Amino acid sequence: MPSTILRKLGNYSRKNRLYQVFRELGRAVRTAVLLRYISDRPLRIHITASTNKVETYQDFQQWIRFGKEGVLEENDLLEMEKLVKFTQLVTNAIMLSNVLDMSAAIRSLLASGYVVTTQAVAELSPYLRQHIARYGEWSVDIVDAPPPLDERAFATDLVTILLQDSVA
């Protein structure tokens, strides 16, 4: 990593010419990236949208891991890893359920003759939480298995689902 090289060179002497060259090269590259970011509006929009998606996901995870305000209090690496992985598992399960419910709703709208645009589908989010009772009482019935999932529910392109259902 460049930072490791600079740190090692910096520990030796900041007057080292190789250190100074790498530092100036890093500044030039950073300046070029910033200038491109400033001048390229589609790039800014893309970076902002990507950042917002990540922040929304992290906010959703934080909302799920609400106990002790999501703070990892254990100093045990294994316990910390379990908490993170369990949170990811629950988050992904809720997101899957939300996507399946939204897909079923889209199919229902299409079946009733409603026009669903790809733009409307693009505005949907798997981070819905209004239907989740975090403080509620949960009962799990392992005898009553859910019906098998429709393969189309796992299509990566929702446009494909829309087109398949509109033709059918």
VOGU-3710 file (C-alpha; in Angstrom, 3 decimals, decimal comma):
1> mpstilrklg> 0,000/0,000/0,000  1,245/3,506/-0,751  0,411/4,615/2,782  2,644/1,872/4,204  5,525/2,906/1,950  5,106/6,561/2,922  4,893/5,699/6,611  8,085/3,647/6,437  9,847/6,340/4,442  8,484/9,029/6,774
11> nysrknrlyq> 9,832/7,225/9,808  13,267/7,280/8,247  13,297/10,940/7,273  10,846/13,372/5,778  13,740/14,892/3,878  14,163/11,633/1,944  13,733/12,442/-1,759  11,816/9,234/-2,496  9,360/10,123/0,288  8,898/13,601/-1,160
21> vfrelgravr> 8,337/12,227/-4,690  5,697/9,749/-3,511  3,984/12,437/-1,421  3,789/14,816/-4,390  2,609/12,025/-6,696  -0,166/11,198/-4,221  -1,207/14,837/-4,087  -1,312/15,031/-7,900  -3,432/11,870/-8,173  -5,810/13,090/-5,423
31> tavllryisd> -6,130/16,457/-7,186  -6,895/14,760/-10,509  -9,580/12,591/-8,893  -11,151/15,605/-7,165  -11,140/17,634/-10,386  -12,805/14,774/-12,241  -15,390/14,453/-9,458  -16,123/18,188/-9,545  -16,393/18,396/-13,331  -18,273/15,150/-14,020
41> rplrihitas> -21,889/15,493/-12,855  -22,951/11,898/-13,748  -20,000/10,611/-11,712  -21,095/12,695/-8,698  -24,660/11,416/-9,034  -23,433/7,820/-9,262  -21,117/8,158/-6,242  -23,817/9,862/-4,167  -26,397/7,202/-5,062  -23,973/4,400/-4,182
51> tnkvetyqdf> -23,042/6,058/-0,903  -26,707/6,541/-0,007  -27,449/2,850/-0,675  -24,646/1,754/1,631  -25,688/4,197/4,348  -29,323/3,086/4,067  -28,287/-0,566/4,430  -26,138/0,250/7,460  -28,998/2,237/9,004  -31,307/-0,745/8,442
61> qqwirfgkeg> -28,802/-3,072/10,127  -28,441/-0,657/13,033  -32,222/-0,561/13,384  -32,327/-4,364/13,512  -29,495/-4,567/16,051  -31,266/-2,210/18,444  -30,251/-3,819/21,742  -27,669/-1,743/23,603  -27,880/0,702/20,707  -25,933/-1,701/18,504
71> vleendllem> -22,757/-1,338/20,555  -20,497/-4,381/20,610  -19,850/-4,673/24,343  -18,082/-8,021/24,283  -14,318/-8,003/24,075  -14,436/-11,566/22,774  -13,650/-11,733/19,061  -15,856/-14,807/18,554  -18,866/-13,148/20,238  -18,359/-9,976/18,197
81> eklvkftqlv> -18,192/-12,006/14,982  -21,380/-13,907/15,911  -23,249/-10,663/16,610  -22,218/-9,186/13,262  -23,037/-12,374/11,327  -26,378/-12,900/13,072  -27,310/-9,295/12,354  -26,420/-9,785/8,690  -28,433/-13,014/8,592  -31,539/-11,380/10,060
91> tnaimlsnvl> -31,093/-8,319/7,824  -30,836/-10,478/4,704  -33,837/-12,601/5,740  -35,987/-9,486/6,224  -34,797/-8,044/2,915  -35,605/-11,329/1,127  -39,077/-11,362/2,647  -39,618/-7,727/1,617  -38,481/-8,376/-1,958  -40,705/-11,444/-2,263
101> dmsaairsll> -43,683/-9,469/-0,929  -42,981/-6,591/-3,331  -42,615/-8,999/-6,259  -45,945/-10,615/-5,385  -47,560/-7,172/-5,173  -46,128/-6,247/-8,593  -47,490/-9,468/-10,090  -50,871/-8,789/-8,522  -50,941/-5,268/-9,953  -49,988/-6,582/-13,399
111> asgyvvttqa> -52,661/-9,289/-13,208  -55,301/-6,688/-12,410  -54,278/-4,648/-15,459  -52,339/-1,928/-13,675  -49,326/-0,603/-15,577  -46,133/-0,933/-13,535  -43,207/1,043/-14,887  -39,571/0,131/-14,418  -39,063/3,572/-12,893  -41,644/2,774/-10,208
121> vaelspylrq> -39,948/-0,560/-9,508  -36,550/1,167/-9,306  -37,898/3,369/-6,502  -38,732/0,366/-4,303  -36,508/-0,460/-1,349  -35,934/-3,776/0,452  -35,352/-1,899/3,712  -39,006/-1,663/4,732  -39,515/-1,870/8,467  -43,024/-0,619/9,244
131> hiarygewsv> -44,402/-4,176/9,330  -41,799/-5,446/11,813  -42,645/-5,507/15,509  -39,194/-5,316/17,075  -40,533/-5,358/20,612  -43,363/-7,785/19,906  -43,812/-11,378/20,866  -42,741/-13,850/18,211  -43,885/-17,416/17,801  -42,388/-19,776/15,265
141> divdapppld> -44,436/-22,662/13,911  -41,969/-25,138/12,431  -44,769/-27,508/11,365  -46,479/-24,990/9,075  -43,887/-24,646/6,304  -44,215/-21,796/3,818  -45,015/-22,664/0,202  -42,104/-23,166/-2,192  -40,678/-19,995/-3,671  -41,402/-19,077/-7,264
151> erafatdlvt> -38,139/-19,202/-9,258  -39,023/-15,915/-10,920  -38,845/-14,233/-7,521  -35,078/-14,641/-7,662  -34,626/-13,107/-11,110  -31,889/-10,504/-10,905  -33,612/-8,210/-13,365  -37,043/-6,972/-12,270  -37,669/-5,806/-15,835  -37,596/-9,481/-16,847
161> illqdsva> -40,263/-10,223/-14,231  -42,389/-7,343/-15,488  -42,059/-8,467/-19,087  -42,779/-12,139/-18,283  -45,868/-11,295/-16,260  -47,211/-8,778/-18,778  -46,961/-11,388/-21,563  -48,530/-14,177/-19,489
//
